[in-house]
Amino acid sequence: MRHGALAVALACFAPALAHTAWAQQAVSSQSPPPEAVALFHAGRAALAKDDIEGALKLFQQSLALNRSGGVLLNLANCEEKLGHLVKALQYYREVVQFLPETDIRVPPAREGIAALEARAPSLRLQLDPSAPSTTVVVVDGDELGPSRLGTELALDATRHVIRVQAPGHEPKEYDITLEEREKREMTVSAGPKLQPAQASPAIPPRAPALSAPSVAPAPRAMTPLRIASFVSLGTGGAGVIAGAVLGGAAIEKRNELNKYCAAPDAITCEASAAPLIQQGKSLADASTTLFVVGGTALAGGLGLLVADHLIRPQGPRIEVSVRPGHITVGGTF
């Protein structure tokens, strides 16, 4: 009841307290920024309309521009109304530290501290002796150092999450809800030990099949058909050359006959030209025969060479496949 009366008194006399706060600051130091004063009065107006959250934001903005006891006191009032007892305690304590003992706002702040310390629940955490020394305890995201374990933690009357983390252990969480004026003690421990990962046998990656480069076929041994083709080509070529040579000789004989004959025949030629005529005919006949035989042999040789190429089997080919556990060799020969 006493603290309720205090809250009513703060609400009633807040304008006067605020005016005193700004006046004292103006006398003791430089005047506060006009924007900070405007934000403070806007916060007071929002508080009068019961817009607690809006007033809280305005007071926070004012405090960022200019730190004053009046703003701290109103922040404590807003946080308390919103149920943030720990934050309200912090602001009340800042008022006491910030203002001189003779300030009229110090006694109300001290009464606020006493009232909230009685209302705010507390939690004392102990670490189980079996937990590793490197265990970390986190309350609502706030990591507790070793010095804070075993001491009373002032918390709000609401839900809280405690997380215990230790190397080699699974994380462990505790979910609790504290009521006003509750004093609770807890012993927390690390989670179960992590089991070593079962090492599964490594499966080697499947090796790609390796194909050996194709082996070029070795020069094939001379077959009878291939030999016959070369012999025929050689004979035909020699026959053609010989026919050409004899043809040239027959032409020379013909040119010689022009001296003895008015025309290249035996009727108009002199008797002494008869041997030349016979030789020329023999050379011409032989040249024609060699041309025919040589041409035929060349055609036959080419035919035999093509036939040998067509019926010749493909050369050997080797393929090697390497896979885990076996090697396969194959090919054509």
PEHUTA-V94040 format. One line per field, one symbol per residue. ss: DSSP state (~ for helix, > for strand, _ for the rest). psi: psi as a letter, one per 40 degrees, with the letter a starting at -180 (. if undefined). burial: # if it has 24 or more other C-alpha atoms within 12 Angstrom, else .. Layout:
BEGIN
ss: ???
psi: ???
burial: ???
END
This chain:
BEGIN
ss: _~~~~~~~~~~~~~~~~~~~~~~~~~~~_____~~~~~~~~~~~~~~~___~~~~~~~~~~~~~~___~~~~~~~~~~~~~___~~~~~~~~~~~~~~_____~~~~~~~~~~~~~~~~_>>>>>>>________>>>>__>>>_~~~___>>>>___>>>>>>>___>__>>>>>>_____>>>>>>____>______________________________~~~~~~~~~~~~~~~~~~~~~~~~~~~~~~~~~~___>_______>_~~~~~~~~~~~~~~~~~~~~~~~~~~~~~~~~~~~~~~~~~_____>>>>>>>__>>>>>>>_
psi: ddddddddddddedddddddddddddddaiiihdddddddddddddddefgddddddddddddddhhidddddddddddddeegddddddddddddddiideheeddddddddddddddhiihhhihhdeiieeihhhhfehhhiddeheihhhiigaiihhhhhhheiiihihhihiiiehhihihiiiiiihhhhhhihhhiihhihhhiihhhhihiihiddddddddddddddddddddddddddddddddddddeidigiedeiideedddddddddddddddddddddddddddddddddddddehiiiihhhhhhiheihhhiai.
burial: .....##..##..#..##..##..#......#...##.######..#....############..################.##############.##....###.######.###.#########...#...#####....#....#...#####..#.#####.....#.#...#.#..##...####.................................##.###.#############.##.###.##.##..#...#........#..##..##.##.###.######.######.##............................
END
